[in-house]
Amino acid sequence: MLETLRNAFKIKDIRGRIIFTFLMLIVIRIGSQLPIPGVDSEVFANWFAGQFGEGMSFFDAITGGSFYNMSIFALNITPYITSSIIMQLLTIAIPRLEEMQRDGEEGRKKIAEITRYLTIALALIEAIAMTIGFKRGGYLEYNSGVLGVMSVIMVILTLTAGSAVLMWIGERITEKGVGNGISIVLTINIVSRMPNDIATLYQQFIAGKIVPRAILAAVIILAIIVAMVLFVVFLQGGERRIPVQYSKKIQGRKQVGGQSTHIPLKVNTGGVIPVIFAQSLLQTPVIVASLLGKGNGTGIGSKILKGMSQSNWCDPNEPIYSIGLVVYIVLIIAFAYFYTSITFNPLEIANNMKKAGGFIPGIRPGKPTSDYLNRILNYIVFIGAVALAFIAFVPIFFNGVFGADVSFGGTSIIIIVGVVIETLKQIESQMRVRYYKGFLND
């Protein structure tokens, strides 16, 4: 990794891209500290601190603390992530969007434009809902009269504009920097919260303990983090390669074709999306209830909300709420199959192979090939989904049993590792392109 970055800085163009990306990340972190005018930040921070156990930790992590600070980037890029997922689903359901996706670069540009508009719409809706909740809770500096109305409008516009600016920065990083801009913005948000989490772990398990116990706790914490990272790296790189053979053809007096290749089926086909889907489905009602000041009673509704909150899972004193963890794991596996089914089409791949004269050794072209790919894919998706569920489960277990209260978890580690690997691959790819260009020019 360090060798790759060292070599990259020797190339002027790549060095400029890395510096541009770094400067944009500084802008993001500055914006995450600038409070929204009209919001009583101190009152809001006190309220937020009391809600941490009710599903806010992950939301705070992916926004880089900007929601906790109620900064101009409080919504962050969550509306863009949501709109991207919605567009992926609509592409399968709406034939017109599917045609756009197949139109190549021009079609992808149109889909990207629609995604931007949808992002602004979602950001506006979320901003309105949040601001109404803030006003009812008395978290705005002015809650009545003309100043109250102006304060509401200003908060809505600021939240919406902040999300739009972050989307623009992400796209500029993709265009003029290195890596996928949106993913890098999400990653820097998560990484920015890690020093606080490490400090929390230090205070909980190391500070004030006798030296042998403190050393043992530090070694265990470090070993768990390293093991999780290595496991995620292994999972992200795991794939099943399906061999494909292309038949030989005669074109004029030449014999072409006959080469061998493979179809790489990733073990973790859905990436982190199944975990985000499952987490959002369970945590959204908890967050909404917290914003509305509900869910603190003793009724059945409050108990259901407690069961949906990760902070109550694996608690030895209240094991009944761990039913929510079982539901969470089932949702991860179900969404892994669902997301794979809408992003990978075995029948289409089989037909394309048949048209190109390709076949899997021992499998007939057409539907038998599609059935074979589908069968292999089902096995792989299950393995990947179980691995994802395990990664998501480990931090929850330590949080519930040992009280290791940190904002980052298995989802955060998957995002960070995946983005770092893909960014380094892109840098290496750009370095190879520059090398080949220089070789040809010589």
URLIN-V523883 format. One record per residue. N is the residue number from 1. SS is DSSP state (h for helix, s for strand, l for the rest). PHI is phi in whole degrees, 0 to 359 (none if undefined). OMEGA is omega as a letter, one per 30 degrees, with the letter a starting at -180 (* if undefined). Layout:
n	ss	phi	omega
N	SS	PHI	OMEGA
N	SS	PHI	OMEGA
This chain:
n	ss	phi	omega
1	l	none	a
2	h	295	l
3	h	296	l
4	h	298	l
5	h	294	l
6	h	297	l
7	h	291	a
8	h	295	a
9	l	290	l
10	l	281	a
11	l	258	a
12	h	302	a
13	h	296	a
14	h	292	l
15	h	300	l
16	h	296	l
17	h	293	l
18	h	294	l
19	h	296	l
20	h	300	l
21	h	299	l
22	h	298	l
23	h	295	l
24	h	296	l
25	h	293	l
26	h	296	l
27	h	300	a
28	h	297	a
29	h	292	l
30	h	295	l
31	h	298	a
32	l	287	l
33	l	254	a
34	l	276	a
35	s	287	l
36	l	285	l
37	l	298	l
38	l	96	l
39	s	251	l
40	l	281	a
41	h	299	a
42	h	293	l
43	h	296	a
44	h	294	l
45	h	298	l
46	h	295	l
47	h	295	a
48	h	296	l
49	h	299	l
50	h	282	a
51	l	260	a
52	h	301	a
53	h	280	a
54	h	245	l
55	l	93	a
56	l	267	a
57	h	301	a
58	h	293	l
59	h	297	l
60	h	293	a
61	h	293	a
62	h	286	l
63	l	262	l
64	l	64	a
65	l	80	a
66	h	291	l
67	h	288	l
68	h	298	l
69	h	280	a
70	l	49	a
71	s	270	a
72	l	293	l
73	l	257	a
74	l	301	l
75	l	286	l
76	l	55	a
77	l	260	l
78	h	301	l
79	h	298	l
80	h	292	l
81	h	298	l
82	h	298	a
83	h	293	l
84	h	295	l
85	h	295	l
86	h	299	a
87	h	295	l
88	h	297	l
89	h	291	a
90	h	292	l
91	h	298	l
92	h	283	a
93	h	275	a
94	l	251	a
95	h	303	a
96	h	298	l
97	h	292	l
98	h	296	l
99	h	295	l
100	h	301	a
101	h	296	a
102	h	275	a
103	l	281	l
104	l	82	a
105	h	298	a
106	h	296	l
107	h	293	l
108	h	295	l
109	h	296	l
110	h	294	l
111	h	295	l
112	h	298	l
113	h	294	l
114	h	298	l
115	h	298	l
116	h	297	l
117	h	299	l
118	h	295	l
119	h	299	l
120	h	298	a
121	h	297	l
122	h	294	l
123	h	298	l
124	h	295	l
125	h	296	l
126	h	296	a
127	h	296	l
128	h	297	a
129	h	297	a
130	h	294	a
131	h	295	l
132	h	298	l
133	h	297	l
134	h	297	a
135	h	295	l
136	h	294	a
137	h	277	l
138	l	78	a
139	l	268	l
140	s	268	a
141	l	292	l
142	l	235	a
143	l	245	a
144	l	207	l
145	h	74	a
146	h	297	l
147	h	297	l
148	h	295	l
149	h	295	l
150	h	297	l
151	h	296	l
152	h	297	a
153	h	298	a
154	h	295	l
155	h	294	l
156	h	299	a
157	h	295	a
158	h	294	l
159	h	298	a
160	h	294	l
161	h	296	l
162	h	298	l
163	h	294	l
164	h	294	l
165	h	296	l
166	h	296	l
167	h	298	l
168	h	296	l
169	h	298	l
170	h	300	l
171	h	291	l
172	h	293	l
173	h	296	l
174	h	298	a
175	h	280	a
176	h	246	a
177	l	250	l
178	l	237	l
179	l	80	l
180	l	278	a
181	h	301	a
182	h	297	l
183	h	296	a
184	h	292	l
185	h	299	l
186	h	297	a
187	h	293	a
188	h	295	l
189	h	296	a
190	h	293	a
191	h	298	a
192	h	295	a
193	h	270	a
194	h	295	l
195	h	304	l
196	h	296	a
197	h	293	l
198	h	295	l
199	h	297	l
200	h	296	l
201	h	298	l
202	h	297	a
203	h	294	a
204	h	283	a
205	h	241	a
206	l	240	a
207	l	300	l
208	l	81	l
209	l	272	l
210	l	296	a
211	h	305	a
212	h	300	l
213	h	292	l
214	h	296	l
215	h	295	l
216	h	299	l
217	h	297	l
218	h	296	l
219	h	295	a
220	h	296	l
221	h	299	a
222	h	296	a
223	h	296	l
224	h	295	a
225	h	296	l
226	h	297	l
227	h	297	l
228	h	297	a
229	h	297	l
230	h	297	l
231	h	295	l
232	h	294	l
233	h	300	l
234	h	298	a
235	h	294	a
236	h	296	a
237	h	270	a
238	l	289	l
239	s	205	l
240	s	253	a
241	s	263	l
242	s	268	a
243	s	293	l
244	s	230	l
245	s	244	l
246	s	255	a
247	l	289	l
248	s	281	l
249	s	231	l
250	s	256	l
251	s	240	a
252	l	69	l
253	l	257	a
254	s	253	l
255	s	256	a
256	s	241	l
257	s	86	l
258	l	86	a
259	l	280	l
260	s	249	l
261	s	213	l
262	s	208	l
263	s	257	l
264	s	277	l
265	s	256	a
266	s	291	l
267	l	297	l
268	l	264	a
269	l	294	a
270	l	267	a
271	l	61	a
272	l	267	a
273	h	302	l
274	h	302	l
275	h	292	l
276	h	296	l
277	h	302	a
278	h	296	a
279	h	295	a
280	h	296	a
281	h	297	a
282	h	275	a
283	h	273	a
284	h	302	l
285	h	300	l
286	h	294	a
287	h	294	l
288	h	298	l
289	h	296	l
290	h	294	l
291	h	296	a
292	l	270	l
293	l	74	a
294	l	256	l
295	l	89	a
296	l	260	a
297	l	275	a
298	l	245	a
299	l	285	a
300	h	296	l
301	h	296	l
302	h	295	l
303	h	292	l
304	h	295	l
305	h	297	l
306	h	295	l
307	h	291	l
308	h	276	a
309	l	273	a
310	h	298	a
311	h	295	a
312	h	258	a
313	l	277	l
314	l	59	l
315	l	272	a
316	l	300	a
317	l	281	l
318	l	224	a
319	h	294	a
320	h	300	a
321	h	287	l
322	h	289	l
323	h	301	l
324	h	300	l
325	h	293	l
326	h	298	l
327	h	298	l
328	h	300	a
329	h	295	l
330	h	298	l
331	h	296	l
332	h	300	a
333	h	295	a
334	h	296	a
335	h	291	l
336	h	298	l
337	h	293	a
338	h	297	a
339	h	294	l
340	h	295	a
341	h	294	a
342	h	264	a
343	h	248	a
344	l	229	a
345	l	246	a
346	h	300	a
347	h	295	l
348	h	295	l
349	h	296	l
350	h	297	l
351	h	293	l
352	h	296	l
353	h	297	a
354	h	296	l
355	h	295	a
356	l	272	l
357	l	80	a
358	s	259	l
359	s	205	l
360	l	271	a
361	l	308	l
362	l	88	a
363	l	238	l
364	l	289	l
365	l	296	l
366	l	90	a
367	h	298	l
368	h	302	l
369	h	294	l
370	h	298	l
371	h	296	l
372	h	295	l
373	h	297	a
374	h	295	a
375	h	294	l
376	h	296	a
377	h	296	l
378	h	298	l
379	h	296	a
380	h	295	a
381	h	300	l
382	h	296	l
383	h	298	l
384	h	296	a
385	h	293	l
386	h	295	l
387	h	296	l
388	h	299	a
389	h	297	l
390	h	294	l
391	h	299	l
392	h	289	a
393	h	285	a
394	h	305	l
395	h	298	l
396	h	296	l
397	h	299	a
398	h	292	l
399	h	292	a
400	h	287	a
401	h	277	a
402	h	251	l
403	l	73	l
404	l	282	a
405	l	276	l
406	l	230	a
407	l	279	l
408	l	270	l
409	l	217	a
410	h	299	l
411	h	299	a
412	h	297	a
413	h	296	l
414	h	299	a
415	h	298	a
416	h	298	a
417	h	298	a
418	h	299	a
419	h	293	l
420	h	298	a
421	h	297	a
422	h	293	l
423	h	294	l
424	h	295	l
425	h	297	l
426	h	293	l
427	h	298	l
428	h	297	l
429	h	296	l
430	h	294	l
431	h	294	l
432	h	295	l
433	h	298	l
434	h	297	a
435	h	295	a
436	h	293	l
437	h	297	l
438	h	297	l
439	h	295	a
440	h	292	l
441	h	294	l
442	l	291	*
